[in-house]
């Protein structure tokens, strides 16, 4: 039986087709309905509305008040019902949407607030309680529910709604890593594990890029080339490990396949959606050296003021030259102020958000 120890042209073609599928998954149209009980906690309501601000033009979000919402109707890819004091009405809305085949996340302060409704199994499976003890908790719980409920549209949801990207990327990495571990453990053809694992890792990199809202482009080709090169390095790691470790070869290959895939997913996540760095000034102000820095700044300010007020020829000359510099003179900017909700572009009313801005 012939060996298959290198990435072939057929594998490259398979990766290109995977890139087309990733792009199709990213740009899949989405429709999300958010129904809010106006008596719900304000921080939870704003957290839900901010989370569902679409980043892609292919996503549409409709936000309605529970008291004035239209009767449940099909056609939505997901729905979120935020309950407040009127838990029973929120449950009825969630049940109606589920009967239309729409997966629903019912946001409640506690699952103990929910009634014991005797729903058909297929309807109950579409309604999930989402605990909301605070803004951060509701975002995390919504991400867990949405990625699980989205199914094949999970990449499109992650691309349009960044709050669920981490959860979707973890799911993609976990699935691909387990598959590559199985490939390493069960060797069908001699030396065939390298191309199979490498192709799967390249597909993972494309899926992660799509989940982060990036379309397939020339940069994607460079990422795939980097994954293939890394695959050769992981193969060398596996070969050397089998020579020095007193464990079966299949176990080493399975472990290296799993670790290499996890590393590929982490690198793709950082490459396509790097974390925002904190402001250095905030770090200093919040650290132990903050008071020292502030005291030094006050001393420097007083010293500069004293020098400016000291009489002398040199000082006089500088004061006479200052008007000649005109617009080139250094000016002090006013201190920043906290923007209001409306100045940030936030509308606390219930609106229809259609067609977000593409990130790429």
C-alpha positions in Angstrom: 0.0 0.0 0.0 1.5 3.4 -1.0 2.6 5.8 1.7 1.1 9.3 2.0 3.6 11.2 4.1 3.4 14.7 2.5 0.7 17.3 1.9 -0.4 16.8 -1.7 -2.0 19.0 -4.3 -5.3 17.2 -3.5 -4.9 18.3 0.1 -4.3 21.9 -0.9 -7.5 21.7 -3.0 -9.3 20.3 0.0 -8.1 23.2 2.1 -9.2 25.7 -0.6 -12.7 24.2 -0.6 -12.7 24.4 3.2 -11.9 28.1 2.9 -14.9 28.6 0.7 -17.1 26.8 3.2 -15.7 29.0 6.0 -16.5 32.1 4.0 -20.0 30.9 3.3 -20.5 30.1 7.0 -19.2 33.6 8.0 -21.6 35.4 5.6 -24.7 33.4 6.4 -27.7 35.7 6.9 -29.0 35.8 10.5 -32.1 37.1 12.2 -32.2 37.6 16.0 -35.3 38.7 18.0 -34.7 40.3 21.5 -37.9 40.7 23.6 -37.4 42.8 26.8 -39.6 43.2 29.9 -39.1 46.8 30.8 -39.2 45.9 34.5 -36.0 43.8 34.1 -32.8 45.1 35.7 -31.4 47.9 33.7 -27.8 46.6 33.7 -28.9 43.2 32.4 -31.1 44.8 29.7 -28.3 47.0 28.4 -25.8 44.1 28.5 -28.1 42.1 26.3 -28.7 44.9 23.9 -25.0 45.7 23.7 -24.1 42.1 23.1 -26.5 41.9 20.2 -25.1 44.9 18.3 -24.3 43.2 14.9 -20.8 43.6 13.4 -21.7 42.3 10.0 -24.2 43.5 7.4 -25.6 40.0 7.1 -27.1 40.0 10.6 -30.4 41.7 11.6 -31.5 42.2 15.2 -35.0 43.3 16.3 -35.5 44.6 19.8 -39.1 44.8 21.2 -40.8 45.5 24.5 -42.6 42.4 26.0 -45.8 44.4 26.6 -46.0 45.6 23.0 -44.4 42.7 21.1 -46.0 41.1 18.1 -47.3 37.5 18.3 -44.6 34.9 18.0 -43.7 34.0 14.5 -41.2 31.8 12.8 -38.2 32.9 10.7 -35.8 33.9 13.4 -32.5 32.0 13.9 -32.5 32.7 17.6 -34.5 34.7 20.2 -33.7 36.2 23.6 -36.5 37.0 26.1 -35.4 39.1 29.0 -37.8 38.5 32.0 -38.4 41.0 34.7 -41.3 41.1 37.1 -43.7 39.5 34.6 -42.0 36.1 34.4 -45.2 34.3 33.4 -45.6 36.6 30.3 -42.0 36.1 29.4 -42.4 32.3 29.6 -45.5 32.4 27.4 -43.5 34.5 24.8 -40.6 32.0 24.9 -43.0 29.1 24.6 -44.7 30.6 21.6 -41.4 31.2 19.8 -40.3 27.7 20.5 -43.5 26.3 19.1 -42.6 28.2 15.9 -39.2 26.3 15.8 -37.1 29.2 17.2 -34.4 28.4 19.8 -35.0 30.8 22.8 -32.8 31.9 25.6 -35.0 33.0 28.5 -33.0 35.4 30.7 -34.1 35.3 34.3 -32.6 36.3 37.7 -32.9 32.7 38.9 -34.2 29.5 37.4 -36.3 29.1 40.5 -38.5 31.9 39.2 -39.7 29.7 36.4 -42.9 27.8 36.5 -43.3 24.1 36.0 -44.7 24.1 32.5 -45.7 20.8 30.9 -44.4 21.4 27.4 -43.9 18.9 24.6 -40.4 17.5 24.4 -39.6 19.1 21.1 -40.8 22.5 22.4 -39.0 22.3 25.8 -35.8 21.4 24.0 -35.8 24.8 22.3 -36.2 26.9 25.5 -33.1 27.4 27.7 -33.0 29.3 30.9 -30.1 31.8 31.0 -29.3 33.0 34.6 -28.6 36.7 34.9 -27.0 37.6 38.2 -25.3 40.6 36.5 -24.1 42.1 33.2 -20.9 40.0 33.0 -22.7 36.8 34.0 -25.5 37.2 31.5 -23.1 37.7 28.6 -21.1 34.6 29.5 -24.3 32.5 29.9 -25.8 33.9 26.7 -22.6 32.9 24.9 -22.8 29.3 26.2 -26.4 29.0 25.2 -26.1 30.7 21.8 -23.1 28.7 20.5 -24.9 25.5 21.6 -28.2 26.5 20.0 -26.8 28.0 16.8 -25.6 24.6 15.4 -24.3 25.0 11.9 -24.7 28.8 12.1 -22.3 29.1 15.0 -19.5 30.7 12.9 -21.9 33.3 11.6 -23.1 34.2 15.1 -19.5 34.5 16.4 -18.6 36.7 13.4 -21.5 39.0 14.0 -21.6 39.0 17.8 -18.1 39.1 19.4 -19.4 38.3 22.9 -19.7 34.6 21.8 -16.4 34.3 19.9 -14.4 32.8 22.7 -16.9 30.1 23.3 -17.2 29.2 19.5 -13.5 29.2 19.0 -13.1 26.9 22.0 -15.7 24.6 20.5 -13.9 24.5 17.1 -10.5 23.9 18.7 -11.8 21.1 21.0 -13.5 19.3 18.2 -10.5 19.5 15.8 -8.0 18.6 18.6 -10.0 15.4 19.5 -10.2 14.4 15.9 -6.5 14.8 15.4 -5.8 12.9 18.6 -7.8 10.0 17.2 -5.9 10.2 13.9 -2.6 9.9 15.8 -3.9 7.0 17.9 -5.4 5.0 15.0 -3.0 4.8 12.1 -4.6 3.5 9.0 -1.8 4.2 6.5 1.9 4.4 7.4 3.0 8.1 7.8 -0.5 9.2 6.7 -1.2 11.1 10.0 0.9 14.2 9.0 -1.2 15.3 6.0 -4.5 14.4 7.7 -3.7 16.4 10.8 -2.2 19.3 8.9 -5.2 19.6 6.6 -7.5 19.6 9.6 -5.4 22.2 11.4 -5.5 24.4 8.2 -9.3 24.1 8.2 -9.4 25.0 11.8 -7.3 28.2 11.2 -9.8 29.2 8.4 -12.8 28.5 10.6 -11.3 30.5 13.5 -10.6 33.4 11.1 -14.2 33.3 9.9 -15.6 33.2 13.4 -13.6 36.3 14.2 -15.3 38.1 11.3 -12.4 37.9 8.7 -13.2 36.9 5.1 -11.0 34.5 3.2 -8.2 36.6 1.5 -4.5 36.5 0.6 -3.7 36.8 4.3 -5.6 33.5 4.8 -3.3 31.8 2.3 -0.3 33.0 4.4 -1.9 31.6 7.5 -2.5 28.2 5.8 1.2 28.1 4.7 2.3 28.8 8.3 0.1 26.0 9.5 1.6 23.6 7.0 5.1 24.6 8.0 4.1 24.1 11.7 2.8 20.7 10.9 6.3 19.6 9.7 7.7 20.9 13.0 5.1 19.0 15.0 6.0 15.8 13.1 9.6 16.2 14.1 8.5 16.7 17.7 6.5 13.4 17.5 9.4 11.5 15.9 11.9 12.6 18.6 9.5 12.0 21.4 8.9 8.4 20.3 12.7 7.9 20.5 13.1 9.1 24.0 9.8 8.5 25.8 9.0 4.9 27.1 5.4 5.1 25.8 3.7 3.6 22.8 4.1 5.4 19.5 0.4 5.8 19.0 0.1 7.6 22.4 2.9 10.1 21.5 1.3 10.8 18.1 -2.1 11.3 19.7 -0.7 13.7 22.3 1.3 15.7 19.8 -1.7 15.8 17.4 -3.9 17.2 20.2 -1.3 19.7 21.5 -0.4 20.9 18.0 -4.1 21.5 17.1 -4.7 23.4 20.3 -1.6 25.6 19.6 -2.8 26.2 16.1 -6.2 27.3 17.3 -4.7 29.6 19.9 -2.4 31.2 17.4 -5.3 31.7 14.9 -7.4 33.4 17.6 -4.6 35.8 18.5 -3.8 36.4 14.9 -7.4 37.3 13.9 -8.7 38.9 17.1 -5.9 40.1 19.4 -6.9 41.2 22.9 -7.1 44.9 23.6 -4.2 46.1 25.7 -5.1 48.1 28.8 -4.2 51.7 29.0 -0.7 52.2 30.6 -1.9 55.2 32.5 -4.6 53.2 34.1 -2.2 50.5 35.0 0.1 53.0 36.7 -2.7 54.7 38.5 -4.0 51.5 39.9 -0.6 50.1 41.0 1.5 50.7 44.2 3.6 53.2 42.4 0.6 55.4 41.4 0.9 57.8 44.4 4.6 58.1 43.7 4.1 59.0 40.1 1.4 61.5 41.0 3.6 63.2 43.7 6.5 63.5 41.2 4.1 65.0 38.6 3.0 67.6 41.2 6.6 68.5 42.1 7.5 68.8 38.4 4.5 71.1 37.8 5.4 73.4 40.7 9.1 73.5 39.5 8.1 74.5 36.0 5.8 77.2 37.3 8.5 78.6 39.5 11.0 78.8 36.6 8.4 80.5 34.4 7.8 83.2 37.0 11.5 83.9 37.7 12.6 87.4 36.4 15.6 87.5 34.0 16.7 88.5 30.6 16.5 85.0 29.3 13.0 84.6 30.7 12.0 88.0 29.3 13.3 87.1 25.9 11.3 83.8 25.9 8.1 85.7 26.9 8.6 88.1 24.0 9.3 85.4 21.5 6.2 83.4 22.6 3.6 85.4 20.6 5.8 85.2 17.5 5.4 81.4 17.5 1.7 81.8 17.1 0.0 78.5 16.3 3.2 76.6 16.9 2.9 77.3 20.7 2.1 74.3 22.9 -1.4 74.3 24.2 -3.0 72.4 27.1 -5.9 70.2 26.2 -9.0 70.2 28.4 -9.5 67.2 30.6 -11.6 64.4 29.1 -15.1 63.9 30.3 -17.3 60.9 30.5 -19.6 60.6 27.5 -23.3 60.1 28.0 -25.2 57.1 26.6 -26.6 59.0 23.7 -23.1 60.5 22.9 -21.8 57.0 22.6 -24.4 56.1 20.1 -26.5 54.1 22.5 -30.3 54.4 22.3 -32.0 53.1 25.4 -35.3 52.8 23.5 -36.4 49.7 21.7 -35.2 49.8 18.1 -34.6 47.6 15.1 -30.9 47.1 14.3 -30.5 45.9 10.8 -27.2 45.5 8.9 -24.2 46.1 11.1 -20.8 47.2 9.8 -18.4 44.7 8.5 -15.3 44.5 10.6 -13.0 43.5 7.8 
